[in-house]
Amino acid sequence: MKRFIGALLTGYLLLAGFSFGRTDQKPLTGKISISGAWALYPMALKWAEEFQKVNPGVKIDIQAGGAGKGIADVLAGMVDFGMVSRDVHPQEVEKGALPIAVTKDGVVATISEKNPFLNDILKKGLTKSHFLDIWITGKITTWGQVLGIQNKAAVHVFTRSDACGAAETWAAFLGKRQEDLGGVGVYGDPGLADAIRRDALGIGYNNINFAYDAKSLRPVRGIAIAPIDLDGNGKIDDRESVYVTRDDITQAIANNIYPSPPARDLYLVATGKQKNRAAVEFLRWILTDGQKYVSETGYIPLTKEKLGEGLNKVK
């Protein structure tokens, strides 16, 4: 799939003559508009804040609303960039979507801190098969089934109601698409996190930066992270214990310990020839100087090779 998308993208670039042409050194002025994925929203806000410190004549408007909104807005010409937290689909590339990877993060399973079985869940973890039977087949309906005990407390399953990268990425981890995920639909990352916090028997999924507190780096108050038992041995081993702090899990993603998906690249998507000079320079800055803010904001830096690929597209 990725090769197919790459081939389509290369062909489109040649046909469209896509170019982020070099600009002169006059002070930057203008407006930049961005919409889309909740996953990229905190990072985009940080980038905008720092970029505007050195370019006070530039105004940047950023609106979250899900990856589906981001791709729709940019393809409709409503924004300069769409924030997209999943692979761009071939049909979107055919319509002119030009994705540039800017950072990386992941999606985690979330449960309530008040879950009566929390200690056992943290010790044993959940396997991919558990998640499949919770969100896809519906075979698991109680926490007793999850833990292999006699208990009929129901599992309350939540998912995202909006078209989004978090749901698409979580579904991809299970070999499915967002529309295959069962559960009560909730809008947005903040909404889903709040639903889990309020329901002691709930389970959902969140982007890392909505599951962990930006100051303490611990899971958001009221939420716990349901660890993945990667080897299926019924317990969370040292190598699998990557959820204590935000830094722990971002390091695990960087070291390819956490599975991909739900680890994934995050994109800014443009279309055709970008004529907004401020947008051009902002994107170039993100791929260079702006990368120094990635780790401190709770994201994972891309490789130099991938950043180089992005820079080649803005020449």
ABEGO torsion letter per residue (X at the ends): XAAAAAAAAAAAAAAAGBBBBBBBABBBBEBBBBBEBAAAAAAAAAAAAAAAAABAABBBBBBBGEAAAAAAAAAAGABABBBBABBBBAAAAAAGBBBBBABBBBBBBBBBAABAAAAAAAAAEBBAAAAAAAAAAGABABAAAAAGBBBABBBBBBBBABBBAAAAAAAAAAGBBAAABBEBBBBEAAAAAAAAAABAABBBBBBAAAABBAAAGBBBBGBBBBBBBAAGAGBBBAAABAAABAAAAAAAAAAGABBOOABBBBBBBBBEBBABAAAAAAAAAAABAAAAAAAAAGBBBBBAAAAAAAAAAAX
